[in-house]
Amino acid sequence: MTLHEAIRKLLEQVENREMTITELAVENERQSLYTKRNGEYPNQKQFAMRAMNYSEFEVVIRLRP
């Protein structure tokens, strides 16, 4: 499974199909969906960069209150 496929699978599991980058990273580890070649899980930055590179994903940036 690729990181792109893991993101899609994770988003399909939630009703509104929205998750934060942190939630994606945590759930990926919890479900052991995707690991890098060296066996490590990708970090949050890798999730963010992948999401920004695919037009099928919408990345929203908000200022925290």
C-alpha positions as CSV (number, residue, x, y, z in Angstrom):
1,M,0.0,0.0,0.0
2,T,1.3,3.5,-0.8
3,L,1.0,6.5,1.5
4,H,-1.6,8.0,-1.0
5,E,-3.7,4.8,-0.7
6,A,-3.4,4.8,3.1
7,I,-4.6,8.4,3.3
8,R,-7.6,7.6,1.0
9,K,-8.5,4.5,3.2
10,L,-8.3,6.5,6.4
11,L,-10.5,9.3,5.1
12,E,-13.1,6.8,3.8
13,Q,-13.4,5.4,7.3
14,V,-14.8,8.7,8.8
15,E,-18.3,9.9,8.1
16,N,-17.4,13.5,7.0
17,R,-14.2,12.4,5.3
18,E,-12.2,15.0,7.2
19,M,-9.1,14.4,9.4
20,T,-6.3,16.6,10.5
21,I,-2.8,15.7,9.5
22,T,-2.1,14.6,13.1
23,E,-5.2,12.3,13.1
24,L,-4.0,10.8,9.8
25,A,-0.6,10.0,11.2
26,V,-1.9,8.6,14.5
27,E,-4.5,6.4,12.8
28,N,-2.0,5.2,10.2
29,E,0.3,4.0,13.0
30,R,-2.6,2.5,15.0
31,Q,-3.9,0.5,12.0
32,S,-0.4,-0.1,10.7
33,L,-1.5,0.8,7.1
34,Y,1.7,2.3,5.7
35,T,5.4,2.1,6.6
36,K,8.4,3.4,4.8
37,R,10.9,1.0,3.3
38,N,12.9,1.2,6.5
39,G,9.9,0.1,8.5
40,E,9.3,3.5,10.1
41,Y,6.0,5.3,10.0
42,P,5.8,8.5,8.0
43,N,5.8,11.7,10.0
44,Q,3.1,14.4,9.8
45,K,5.1,16.5,7.4
46,Q,5.1,13.6,4.9
47,F,1.3,13.3,5.2
48,A,0.9,17.0,4.6
49,M,3.2,17.0,1.6
50,R,1.5,14.0,0.0
51,A,-2.0,15.5,0.6
52,M,-0.9,18.7,-1.1
53,N,0.5,16.8,-4.2
54,Y,-2.8,15.1,-5.0
55,S,-5.7,17.0,-6.4
56,E,-8.1,14.4,-5.0
57,F,-7.3,15.7,-1.5
58,E,-8.3,19.1,-0.2
59,V,-5.9,20.7,2.3
60,V,-7.4,23.3,4.5
61,I,-5.2,25.6,6.6
62,R,-6.8,27.4,9.5
63,L,-5.6,29.8,12.1
64,R,-6.1,28.3,15.6
65,P,-8.2,30.3,18.0
